[in-house]
Amino acid sequence: MSNDSKLITVYIPKNKAEQLVIEALLNSAEIESFTLNAGVQSLIGASALFNVGAGAIEIQVKEDDAEKAIKLINSK
C-alpha cells in the first residue's frame, strides 16, 4: 500500500468470529484489509471486541476498494 492511500472503515464486527469471516470474505475477493484497534485490544487484554479505552475494532480497506468491499459484505 502506498503512503498516500486512504483507508476507509467498511465494517465494525460484533465479535471475533464475525471479524474473521469478513476478513476471509475480503481476502477471497483479493481485497487487502486492515484491522484498526485489534493490537490495542490485545495490549489491554480485552476479550471482547470493544474496550472503552481502545475503541471498537474496525475493518478497513483502501479507498479504491471500499465500494467493492461494501457491496461484497452487504451481499452476504
Beta strands, then each sheet from edge to edge (+ up, - down):
strand 1: 7-11
strand 2: 33-36
strand 3: 50-51
strand 4: 55-56
strand 5: 58-62
sheet 1: 1+ 5- 2+
sheet 2: 3+ 4-
end
